[in-house]
Amino acid sequence: MISLIFDSMIKSSTNLFLITLWTFFGLSSCFAQRDLKIISRLIFEKTNAIRAEKGLLELIELDSLINLAQVHSENMVNHHFYSHIDHLGQNPIQRAEEFKVKAWVRKGNHLSGIAENIAQIPWHENVRDCGDTRTAESFAECMVSGWKNSPPHFKNILGDYTHLGVGLCFDEKGIGFGTQNFR
């Protein structure tokens, strides 16, 4: 029965065209899913490039911060929110403490806590201020440029931090939810 329906759809060139379009656009975000580690790595590298331009030390990847950032990105997708405060009402410091991640670092006479950048970027051919974001390189560039052009986010990138974790998750519509956790 299903093969008969599919065969009749294929006979119509209009339907074939629509099937092709649906397949291409419906699966395009799946390609991004495959590249999560690559995109996250590019975000990390581009963030360090900004720091290098300003004469700052490079940040070091830290697995515990990567996990913290990844869980937050996944939670934003799975629980349908976009905020530094998660679906349980926790801020980045509270989440870090719950995950047994050292949330505070003494720097001289003061304590410095974890900082967080978040972003939403669509995997799409025409994103305002970014253009086509359907490659790992262009997607990462768009996300980091957005943070660079936002004073509070840029302050985190240039902050007195030594470590960085990057997390990324895509929803079913192809929107990438990125998180950077600095310590």
C-alpha positions as CSV (number, residue, x, y, z in Angstrom):
1,M,0.0,0.0,0.0
2,I,2.7,2.5,1.0
3,S,4.8,1.6,-2.1
4,L,1.7,2.3,-4.3
5,I,1.2,5.7,-2.8
6,F,4.9,6.5,-3.1
7,D,5.0,5.2,-6.7
8,S,2.0,7.5,-7.7
9,M,3.7,10.5,-6.0
10,I,6.9,9.9,-8.0
11,K,5.0,9.8,-11.3
12,S,4.1,13.4,-10.8
13,S,7.0,15.7,-11.5
14,T,5.5,18.4,-9.2
15,N,5.3,15.9,-6.3
16,L,8.9,14.7,-7.1
17,F,10.1,18.3,-6.9
18,L,8.3,18.9,-3.6
19,I,9.7,15.6,-2.2
20,T,13.2,16.7,-3.2
21,L,12.7,20.1,-1.6
22,W,11.3,18.6,1.6
23,T,14.2,16.1,1.8
24,F,16.8,18.8,1.2
25,F,15.4,21.3,3.7
26,G,14.2,18.8,6.2
27,L,17.5,17.0,6.4
28,S,19.8,20.1,6.1
29,S,19.8,20.5,9.9
30,C,20.8,16.8,10.2
31,F,24.1,17.7,8.6
32,A,24.7,20.2,11.3
33,Q,24.1,17.5,13.9
34,R,26.9,15.4,12.5
35,D,29.3,18.3,12.8
36,L,28.7,19.3,16.5
37,K,32.2,18.5,17.6
38,I,33.7,20.3,14.7
39,I,31.5,23.4,15.1
40,S,32.2,23.5,18.9
41,R,35.9,23.3,18.2
42,L,35.7,26.1,15.7
43,I,33.8,28.3,18.2
44,F,36.5,27.6,20.7
45,E,39.3,28.5,18.2
46,K,37.5,31.6,17.0
47,T,37.1,32.8,20.6
48,N,40.8,32.3,21.3
49,A,41.6,34.2,18.1
50,I,39.7,37.2,19.4
51,R,41.7,37.0,22.7
52,A,45.0,36.7,20.7
53,E,44.1,39.8,18.7
54,K,43.9,41.7,22.1
55,G,47.1,40.2,23.4
56,L,45.4,37.9,25.9
57,L,46.3,34.4,26.8
58,E,44.4,31.6,25.1
59,L,41.8,29.8,27.0
60,I,42.3,26.1,27.8
61,E,39.5,23.6,27.1
62,L,38.3,22.0,30.3
63,D,36.1,18.8,30.1
64,S,34.0,19.7,33.1
65,L,33.1,23.1,31.5
66,I,32.5,21.4,28.1
67,N,30.0,19.1,29.8
68,L,28.4,21.9,31.7
69,A,28.0,23.9,28.5
70,Q,26.7,20.9,26.5
71,V,24.1,20.0,29.1
72,H,22.8,23.6,29.1
73,S,22.6,23.7,25.3
74,E,20.7,20.4,25.3
75,N,18.4,21.5,28.1
76,M,17.5,24.7,26.1
77,V,16.5,22.5,23.2
78,N,14.8,19.7,25.2
79,H,12.9,22.0,27.5
80,H,12.2,24.8,25.0
81,F,13.7,27.8,26.7
82,Y,16.5,30.3,25.9
83,S,18.0,31.8,29.0
84,H,20.9,31.7,31.4
85,I,18.4,30.5,34.0
86,D,17.6,26.9,33.2
87,H,14.3,25.0,33.3
88,L,14.9,24.2,37.0
89,G,15.5,27.9,37.9
90,Q,19.3,27.5,38.2
91,N,21.9,30.0,37.0
92,P,25.3,29.0,35.7
93,I,27.0,29.1,39.1
94,Q,24.3,26.9,40.6
95,R,24.5,24.4,37.7
96,A,28.3,24.3,38.1
97,E,28.0,23.6,41.8
98,E,25.4,20.9,41.1
99,F,27.8,19.2,38.6
100,K,30.6,19.4,41.1
101,V,32.5,21.9,38.8
102,K,34.6,24.4,40.6
103,A,32.4,27.5,40.2
104,W,34.6,30.1,41.9
105,V,38.3,30.9,41.5
106,R,40.3,33.2,43.8
107,K,42.2,35.8,41.7
108,G,44.2,38.0,44.0
109,N,41.9,39.5,46.7
110,H,38.6,38.6,44.9
111,L,36.6,35.6,43.8
112,S,35.7,35.1,40.2
113,G,32.7,33.0,39.2
114,I,31.8,31.2,36.0
115,A,30.6,33.4,33.2
116,E,28.3,32.2,30.4
117,N,27.5,33.2,26.8
118,I,24.5,31.7,25.0
119,A,23.3,32.1,21.4
120,Q,20.7,30.8,19.0
121,I,21.7,30.6,15.3
122,P,19.7,29.0,12.5
123,W,21.3,26.6,10.1
124,H,20.0,28.4,7.1
125,E,20.9,30.0,3.8
126,N,20.0,33.6,4.8
127,V,20.7,34.6,8.4
128,R,20.7,38.4,9.1
129,D,24.2,39.7,9.5
130,C,25.7,36.3,8.7
131,G,24.5,35.1,5.4
132,D,24.6,31.4,4.7
133,T,25.3,29.4,8.0
134,R,25.1,25.9,6.5
135,T,28.7,25.0,6.9
136,A,30.6,24.4,10.2
137,E,32.9,27.3,9.5
138,S,30.1,29.8,8.7
139,F,27.9,28.7,11.5
140,A,30.8,29.1,14.1
141,E,31.7,32.5,12.6
142,C,28.2,33.7,12.9
143,M,27.8,32.6,16.5
144,V,31.2,34.1,17.7
145,S,30.6,37.3,15.7
146,G,27.3,37.8,17.5
147,W,29.0,37.5,20.8
148,K,31.8,39.8,19.7
149,N,29.2,42.5,18.7
150,S,27.4,42.3,22.1
151,P,29.3,44.2,24.8
152,P,28.4,41.8,27.7
153,H,29.3,38.7,25.7
154,F,32.5,40.3,24.4
155,K,33.4,41.2,28.0
156,N,33.2,37.5,28.9
157,I,35.4,36.6,25.9
158,L,38.0,39.1,26.9
159,G,37.6,38.4,30.7
160,D,40.2,37.3,33.2
161,Y,39.5,33.6,32.6
162,T,41.8,30.7,31.9
163,H,39.4,28.0,30.8
164,L,36.5,27.6,28.4
165,G,33.9,24.9,27.6
166,V,31.7,25.1,24.5
167,G,28.4,23.2,24.1
168,L,26.1,23.1,21.1
169,C,22.7,21.4,20.3
170,F,20.3,21.7,17.4
171,D,16.6,21.6,17.6
172,E,14.3,19.9,15.1
173,K,14.0,23.2,13.1
174,G,17.7,23.5,12.7
175,I,18.3,26.2,15.3
176,G,21.6,25.8,17.0
177,F,21.7,26.6,20.8
178,G,25.3,27.4,21.8
179,T,26.7,27.9,25.3
180,Q,30.2,29.0,26.4
181,N,31.2,28.6,30.0
182,F,34.2,30.5,31.2
183,R,36.2,30.0,34.4
